[in-house]
């Protein structure tokens, strides 16, 4: 069975298109005899549905723990907390988001690259598949490819 390391910044239990695409592809790969291994950003507040849990039963998921996650926090009024921008930290993070319009997760992946590389070496995949907004998955996937000397597909 060939192992596919899937570098997907978003994966279930996140409820967004960017998470569902790699989830469905991992299930598809598994049904065709591949062993997907997921490397994603952790989502401590999310929970898998019973169906997702069953489908992911034999799939390893390795999570990068973010120091903070502004993609799912809400304040009591239902508005995204980071959009209110009331505190100095929120204003600073909003400034970073504006300066990095393609994908601010690139900084987290860059900071955790040594850990990602170690995981890639441990997994020793036959193929690295990377996805994500224009930078994160593709850049990290290509860099990991060079280090573990495997094939990459984006």
N, C-alpha and C positions, 0 to 999 in steps of 0.2 A: 504494500500500500504506500503510495507516495504522500508525503507530508507537504502541506501548503501553509506557509506562514502568512496570515492575512493581517496586514497592518491597516487597521481601520479606526481612526480617531473616535468615531461614533459607532456604537453597537448597542443592541438591546441590553438593558431595559430602557435605554433612551427612546423616547417616542418622537422620532423625526425621520424624514426620508433618508438622510445620510446614515442612519443606524439600521434601517430596515433593508436597504440594498445589500450590504455585506452579510447581514443575518440570513437573508434568503439565498444568497450565493453560497454561503457556508453549508447550508442544508442541501443545496443542489450538489455541491462537490461531494459531500458525505454520501449522498444517494448514488453517486457514480464511482464509489470506491476510493476516494481520496480521504485523507485525514487532515481536515482543517484545524489550525491552531490560531487563535485570535489574539492579537495584541491591540489593546484599546485603552481609552481613558476611562478610569473608574467612575461609577455613578452610584455612590453609597445610598442615595435616597430612592433609587429606582428598584422595582421588584419585577422579576420575570413572571409572566403568566404561567399557568400550569402547562399549556401547550408549548410555550417557548422552552420551559424547563425540560420537558420530555424530548423535544427536538434537539436540544443542546447537550443531552445526557453524556455523550461520548466525546464531546468537543472541549478541548482545553481552552480556557480564557485567561489571559494574563493582563492584569490591569495596571496602568500607570496611575498612581495616586496624585491627583492635582492638589496644589496647596489651597486653591479655591476654585469654584466653578460658577461662573455667572450665567450659564446657559439655562438654568432651570429654577433659580431662586425667585420667589415672589414675595411681595410685601402683603400686608393684610388687605389692601385695596385690590389685589389681583394684578397689579402692575409689576412688571419685571423690576426687581430691586435695583439693578444696575442702571436702568433708564432714569430713575428718579435723580441720581447724581447728587445727593445731598451732602455726603461726606467727602473729605479730601481724598480718601482712597478711591471712592467711586469716580470722582472727577479725574484722578490720575489714570485709572483703568480705562475710562472712556477716552482719554487722550491717546493711550496706547492703542485702543481699538481703532481710532480714527487714523493713526499713523500706519497701521498694519491692516488695511482693508481686506486683504485676501484671507488671512487666517491667523488669529492670535495664538492658536495652540502650537504654532511652530516653536515658540519660546519654551514651552513645557517639554516638547519632544527633544529639542536641542539640549536642554538642561538634563534630561534623563537618557541621553543617547548611550552612555556607557552601560546603563542597565538594559536598554533595548538590545544593544550589541551582544551582551552576555546571554540574554534570553535567546537571541537568534542562534548563537553558537550552541547552546544547550539543545535547542529544538532540532538543529541541523536539517533545515527544510530542503526539499527537492526543488521547491519553487517559492518565491516571495511574491505575493500579490498585495499591492498597496492602493489605497483609495483615500479620498479626503479632498477637501477644498484644495485648490491648486498647489499648495506647497507641502503640507505636513506629510501625508502618507507617501507621496511620490518621492520627495527628497530623502526621507528617512529610509524608505524602501531601497532606493538606489544606493545610498551609502552603506546600508546593511549588506546589500548584494555584493559590493566590492569587498567587504570584510569577510563574508562567509563563503565567497566564491560560488554563488548559486545563480540561477536564472530568475529574472524579475519580470513581472507583467503588471502593467498599470491600467 
